[in-house]
Amino acid sequence: MFSITQSQVSFESGGKDIRLDCFLPDAVGQRFAAVIGLHGSGGGHASMADPARLLAEQGFAVYVLHYFDRTGTTETDSLQTIFRHFPLWMKTLWDAASFVAHQPQVDPEHIALLGFSLGAYLALSASAIDSRIKAVVEFFGGMPKEMRFFARRLCPVLILHGEEDKTVPVEEAYHLQQMLDKKQIAYEIQIYPGVGHGFSGETWRDAGLRTLAFLQKHLASGNRVKTKA
């Protein structure tokens, strides 16, 4: 287990300064697989701090992206706003991956995305067009319908969803599963009975352990064997 350092840096995307919260293993001269974290529609960068620290302690360079900086958004529950801003957030994520890939602590061949809700939609969309992304962990999100038709590629995905989710229906998880099955892409899926949108307690702990194991497997080994929980 590594001790970690925390800091904040910024890069430019579309003429705007975009912040990244950095959680890095404290090891001089080493390069690590990177994970870019994407919050949900409520903003909530602080909510990603605990999982970011845990992954960094296990040897991942973690960067939590303030992608709302691109559009001056604080939070949104409006589908119209999300649809309007989604392409700009996608471009910001592309630029973030470019910035992260050039960091001295990062192995640019091993970059993953971890997204919650809206952030999961962004992560999956980006992975469908960006070959630099080698794995995605998506919490209670899905693949936008528009992306299902022209996805150029897919990478291994961990799907984590509550069966009783009223915000993002569990059908989104099953649609994604079918898409990955059809394209014979590695994935793992865990549907939590009786759980809604957002995890806590034992569900959160289990999801965290699955996330760590999945990233260790797919960023380190490139194993593409499909497994189901």
C-alpha positions as CSV (number, residue, x, y, z in Angstrom):
1,M,0.0,0.0,0.0
2,F,1.3,3.5,-0.9
3,S,1.1,6.7,1.0
4,I,-0.5,9.3,-1.2
5,T,-0.2,13.0,-2.1
6,Q,-3.1,15.2,-2.9
7,S,-3.0,18.4,-5.0
8,Q,-5.0,20.3,-7.7
9,V,-3.8,21.2,-11.2
10,S,-5.5,22.7,-14.2
11,F,-5.3,22.5,-17.9
12,E,-7.1,24.4,-20.8
13,S,-10.0,23.1,-22.7
14,G,-12.0,25.3,-25.1
15,G,-10.4,28.4,-23.6
16,K,-11.5,27.5,-20.1
17,D,-9.3,26.5,-17.1
18,I,-10.4,23.0,-16.0
19,R,-9.4,21.7,-12.6
20,L,-8.2,18.2,-11.8
21,D,-8.0,16.9,-8.2
22,C,-4.9,14.6,-8.1
23,F,-4.5,11.6,-5.8
24,L,-1.1,10.1,-6.5
25,P,1.0,7.3,-5.0
26,D,4.0,8.8,-3.3
27,A,6.7,7.0,-5.2
28,V,9.5,8.8,-6.9
29,G,10.4,7.8,-10.5
30,Q,7.5,5.3,-10.9
31,R,4.7,5.4,-13.5
32,F,1.3,4.2,-12.6
33,A,-1.9,3.2,-14.4
34,A,-4.2,6.3,-14.3
35,V,-7.9,6.5,-13.5
36,I,-9.9,9.7,-14.4
37,G,-12.9,10.1,-12.1
38,L,-16.2,11.7,-13.3
39,H,-18.8,12.9,-10.9
40,G,-22.6,12.9,-11.5
41,S,-25.1,15.6,-12.3
42,G,-25.0,17.0,-8.8
43,G,-21.3,18.0,-9.1
44,G,-19.9,16.6,-5.8
45,H,-16.2,16.3,-6.5
46,A,-15.8,15.7,-2.7
47,S,-17.9,12.6,-3.0
48,M,-15.2,11.1,-5.2
49,A,-12.4,11.8,-2.8
50,D,-12.7,8.5,-0.7
51,P,-12.7,6.2,-3.7
52,A,-9.8,8.2,-5.3
53,R,-7.7,7.9,-2.1
54,L,-8.4,4.1,-1.9
55,L,-7.3,3.6,-5.5
56,A,-4.3,5.8,-5.1
57,E,-3.2,3.8,-2.0
58,Q,-3.3,0.7,-4.2
59,G,-1.0,2.1,-6.9
60,F,-3.3,4.1,-9.3
61,A,-2.8,7.7,-10.2
62,V,-6.3,9.1,-9.8
63,Y,-7.5,12.4,-11.3
64,V,-11.0,13.7,-10.5
65,L,-12.1,15.9,-13.4
66,H,-14.1,19.1,-12.8
67,Y,-15.7,18.9,-16.2
68,F,-18.5,21.3,-15.2
69,D,-15.8,24.0,-15.4
70,R,-16.1,24.0,-19.2
71,T,-19.7,25.1,-19.0
72,G,-19.8,27.1,-15.8
73,T,-22.2,24.5,-14.4
74,T,-22.5,23.8,-10.6
75,E,-25.2,21.1,-10.8
76,T,-28.0,20.0,-13.2
77,D,-31.0,17.8,-13.2
78,S,-32.3,19.2,-16.5
79,L,-32.1,16.7,-19.5
80,Q,-32.2,19.7,-21.8
81,T,-29.1,21.2,-20.2
82,I,-27.3,17.8,-20.2
83,F,-28.0,17.3,-23.9
84,R,-26.8,20.8,-24.7
85,H,-23.5,20.5,-22.7
86,F,-22.7,16.8,-23.3
87,P,-20.6,17.4,-26.4
88,L,-18.5,20.1,-24.6
89,W,-18.0,17.8,-21.6
90,M,-16.9,15.0,-24.0
91,K,-14.3,17.3,-25.5
92,T,-13.2,18.3,-22.0
93,L,-12.7,14.6,-21.1
94,W,-10.7,14.1,-24.3
95,D,-8.4,17.0,-23.4
96,A,-8.2,15.7,-19.8
97,A,-7.0,12.3,-21.1
98,S,-4.4,14.0,-23.2
99,F,-3.2,16.0,-20.2
100,V,-3.1,13.0,-17.9
101,A,-1.3,10.9,-20.4
102,H,1.6,13.4,-20.3
103,Q,2.0,13.5,-16.6
104,P,5.3,12.0,-15.4
105,Q,3.6,9.7,-12.9
106,V,1.4,8.1,-15.5
107,D,1.8,5.2,-17.8
108,P,0.0,6.5,-20.9
109,E,-0.8,3.0,-22.2
110,H,-3.0,2.3,-19.1
111,I,-5.8,4.8,-18.6
112,A,-9.2,4.0,-17.3
113,L,-12.4,6.0,-16.6
114,L,-14.6,5.7,-13.5
115,G,-17.9,7.5,-13.7
116,F,-21.0,8.0,-11.4
117,S,-24.4,8.4,-13.1
118,L,-23.9,11.3,-15.7
119,G,-20.2,10.7,-15.3
120,A,-20.7,7.1,-16.3
121,Y,-22.5,8.1,-19.4
122,L,-19.6,10.4,-20.3
123,A,-17.1,7.6,-19.5
124,L,-18.8,5.1,-21.7
125,S,-19.3,7.5,-24.5
126,A,-15.6,8.5,-24.5
127,S,-14.5,4.9,-24.4
128,A,-16.5,4.3,-27.6
129,I,-14.3,6.7,-29.6
130,D,-11.0,7.0,-27.7
131,S,-8.6,4.1,-28.0
132,R,-6.5,5.5,-25.1
133,I,-9.2,4.3,-22.7
134,K,-8.5,0.7,-21.7
135,A,-11.2,0.1,-19.1
136,V,-14.4,1.7,-17.7
137,V,-16.0,1.4,-14.3
138,E,-19.5,2.7,-14.5
139,F,-21.7,3.2,-11.4
140,F,-25.5,3.5,-12.2
141,G,-25.1,4.9,-15.7
142,G,-25.4,3.7,-19.2
143,M,-24.5,4.2,-22.9
144,P,-26.4,7.0,-24.6
145,K,-28.6,5.7,-27.3
146,E,-26.9,7.9,-29.9
147,M,-23.5,6.3,-29.1
148,R,-24.9,2.7,-29.5
149,F,-25.1,3.2,-33.2
150,F,-21.7,4.6,-34.1
151,A,-19.4,3.4,-31.4
152,R,-16.1,2.7,-33.1
153,R,-14.7,0.5,-30.3
154,L,-15.4,-0.7,-26.8
155,C,-13.2,-1.7,-23.9
156,P,-13.7,-3.9,-20.8
157,V,-16.5,-2.5,-18.5
158,L,-17.5,-3.1,-15.0
159,I,-21.3,-2.4,-14.7
160,L,-22.6,-1.6,-11.2
161,H,-26.3,-0.8,-10.8
162,G,-29.1,-0.9,-8.3
163,E,-32.1,-3.0,-9.3
164,E,-34.6,-0.4,-7.9
165,D,-32.9,2.7,-9.4
166,K,-35.6,5.2,-10.3
167,T,-33.2,7.9,-11.7
168,V,-31.3,5.7,-14.2
169,P,-33.4,2.5,-14.7
170,V,-31.6,-0.8,-14.4
171,E,-32.6,-1.5,-18.0
172,E,-29.7,0.8,-18.9
173,A,-27.3,-1.8,-17.4
174,Y,-28.9,-4.6,-19.3
175,H,-28.8,-2.7,-22.6
176,L,-25.0,-2.1,-22.1
177,Q,-24.6,-5.8,-21.2
178,Q,-26.2,-6.8,-24.5
179,M,-24.0,-4.4,-26.5
180,L,-20.9,-5.8,-24.9
181,D,-22.1,-9.4,-25.4
182,K,-22.8,-8.7,-29.1
183,K,-19.3,-7.3,-29.6
184,Q,-17.6,-9.9,-27.4
185,I,-16.0,-7.4,-25.1
186,A,-15.0,-8.3,-21.6
187,Y,-17.3,-7.1,-18.8
188,E,-18.4,-7.8,-15.3
189,I,-21.9,-6.9,-14.0
190,Q,-23.3,-6.7,-10.6
191,I,-27.0,-5.7,-10.0
192,Y,-27.8,-5.0,-6.4
193,P,-31.3,-6.1,-5.4
194,G,-33.4,-3.5,-3.5
195,V,-30.8,-0.8,-4.1
196,G,-31.7,2.6,-5.7
197,H,-29.6,5.4,-7.3
198,G,-26.4,5.8,-5.3
199,F,-24.7,3.3,-3.0
200,S,-24.0,3.2,0.7
201,G,-23.0,0.7,3.4
202,E,-22.3,-2.8,2.4
203,T,-23.3,-2.1,-1.2
204,W,-20.7,0.7,-1.5
205,R,-18.0,-1.5,0.1
206,D,-18.7,-4.4,-2.3
207,A,-18.7,-2.1,-5.3
208,G,-15.4,-0.6,-4.2
209,L,-13.8,-4.1,-3.9
210,R,-15.1,-5.0,-7.3
211,T,-13.8,-1.8,-8.8
212,L,-10.3,-2.4,-7.4
213,A,-10.2,-6.0,-8.6
214,F,-11.5,-5.1,-12.1
215,L,-9.0,-2.3,-12.6
216,Q,-6.1,-4.4,-11.3
217,K,-7.1,-7.1,-13.8
218,H,-7.7,-5.1,-16.9
219,L,-5.2,-2.3,-16.6
220,A,-2.4,-4.6,-15.6
221,S,-2.9,-7.7,-17.6
222,G,-5.2,-6.8,-20.5
223,N,-7.2,-10.0,-19.9
224,R,-10.3,-10.0,-22.0
225,V,-12.1,-13.0,-20.6
226,K,-15.7,-12.1,-19.9
227,T,-17.0,-12.9,-16.4
228,K,-20.4,-12.4,-14.8
229,A,-20.9,-11.8,-11.1
